[in-house]
Structures are given as C-alpha cells and as structure tokens.
C-alpha cells in the first residue's frame, strides 16, 4: 500500500480520480506540473490484469492506494512503497 501524507483527495473529486487528465484542486497547488495521467494509467494496467485499484482518502490524514495482481493463478496483494 502507498499512503500519501497528508494530501487527501477532496470528496467532490473522488469520482473522477482515475479519469484521464483529472487533477484535484489541491494537487494543482502541491504539484503544479503534474499531468493527471498517472492514476489513469495505473488503473488501466491493473484492470487489464482483471483486478482493481483500491483507494481510500480521509481529510487531514491522507490517501491510501493499493492494488491486487494475480500471481501464478492466485490474486496477491501488492503494495507500493
């Protein structure tokens, strides 16, 4: 799992988080040069393996991202550090 600290995704932007070129309003301030393509690509690759990206965000605490990928026919949790 990867936890961002203390950046969270505002609730109103969460439904669009994995859309191509979407950037949350607070992300534009913290990293003004981002493109909004990263999470879109991550989700695309993970879905092509038949799995999903797991996302949870709490104001003031940050966001957590995780995903699952199949290994030898079994799904295994893979964390990003």
N, C-alpha and C positions, 0 to 999 in steps of 0.2 A: 504494500500500500504506500501511497505517497500522500503526505499531508502538507498542505501549504500553510504557512503561518505568517501573519494572522489574516491573510487575504481570503475573503469568502465571496461567493457569487450571490449577489442580491437576488431575492426570491423572484422578482419580476423578470430577471434574465435567465433563470434556470431552465425553463422550457426550450430556450434557443441555444443553450450552451454548446451543443455539438453540431450546430449548423455551420456551414462553410462561411468564413469571414466574420462570424459573430464575435464581438468583444464586449465584455461587460463594462459598464461605465467606470467602475473602479480600476479595472485592468488597464484602461487607456491612460490613467493617471500614473499608475505604478510602472508600467512598461509601455511607454508611448510608441515604440517602434514595432510592436507585435503585429502580426497579420491576421490572427483569428483563424488560422488554418490547422494548427496543431491538434486540438482535441477532435476536430472533424476527421483528420487522417487517422488518429488513434482508434476512434470508434469504427471507422470504415474497415481497418485491418482486422480488428478484433471480431467484428460481425462476420467478416468473410471466413473466419475460422469457426463460425457457429456459436460464438459466445457473446458476452456483453461487458460493457464498462459500467462499473458501479461508482456512484457519485453521491456524496453527502456534504452539505455545507451548512455551517451554523455561524451566524453573525457574531463577531468577536472571538471566535475560536478557530476559524479557518475552514478549509475544504479537504476532504479525503477522496482520493481516486484509487480505484483498484480494478483489476480485470481478471478474467479466467481464460485459460487456453488449454486445449486438450493435449495431453502428453501420453503417448502410447495407448491411445483409445480412451483414456480417462481424463476428466477435466481436473486441472490443478490450479490452485490459487497462485498467481504470480504477482508479486509486489514490486513496485518501483521505488528505489531509494535515491 
